Amino acid sequence: MTTAIIADDERLMRDQLRARLEQVWPELEILAEARNGEEALQMVEMHQPDLVFLDIRMPVKTGLEAAREIGDKAHIVFITAYDQYAIEAFDQGAVDYVLKPADIERLGRTVQRLKLRLASNAGNNARALDMNAMLTQLASQMGIAAKPAFLQWIQASIGQELRLIPVDEILFFQSDEKYTRVQTVGYEALIRKPVRDLSEELDPALFWQIHRSTLVNAKAISGVVRDMRGRHLVQIKGLTEKLEVSRSFVHLFKQM
């Protein structure tokens, strides 16, 4: 039986990958899960798995740092959001990857490649050389890109359901004293993270802060109007609701 460890700092991502691996590779035994690169190294030493599914961007130690230390102790499969530099490096090397959120069809193709590579019993030294070369190339390319790792998904509660929402589908975030409302075209959800934290984790080119309690998706803005009291109000595509712009952020709309 082939064994594996999953390392990702997002619990929902770990749960999703585990569930979909059970669908496309029911014989695979998931031995443990890790929340960062350091925990992944500990799990590898403890369980000695055949495979390690490693998220590239994790706290404490990144997936790239953990992969260097794992070396030839296990076959590495990187988990990554789309990144052109990462995909180019993976496609040119002898390393497998899973794009997240994991798509069943694409994951099935990855599993078939993994089975073939494990069955071929390629030499550990050759695999280690391939890995080191790929990691060097990838680290260099991503360093040149120098792009911040902005949030790509939000984990939010809708009733009793925990849902993963792509950030580009979110129209706006609005906080009160306890929760932050996450509004999409079709529904709203709640998270506990305040707007002040989200403003540091979201792409500022996509999400504009218009109030200390409000972040709005710039692509969702249909216009700005002034009410009888002289306040600026943002109109959101597809919604009748308008969002107030505080004086500190009115300058964002001077050219509109």
Secondary structure, 3 states (H helix, E strand, C coil): CCEEEEECCCHHHHHHHHHHHHHHCCCCEEEEEECCHHHHHHHHHHHCCCEEEEECCCCCCCHHHHHHHHCCCCEEEEEECCCHHHHHHHHHCCCEEEECCCCHHHHHHHHHHHHHHHHHCCCHHHHHHHHHHHHHHHHHHHHHHCCCCCCCEEEEEECCEEEEEEHHHEEEEEECCCCEEEEECCCEEEECCCHHHHHHHCCCCCEEEEECCEEEEHHHEEEEEECCCCCEEEEECCCCCEEEECHHHHHHHCCC
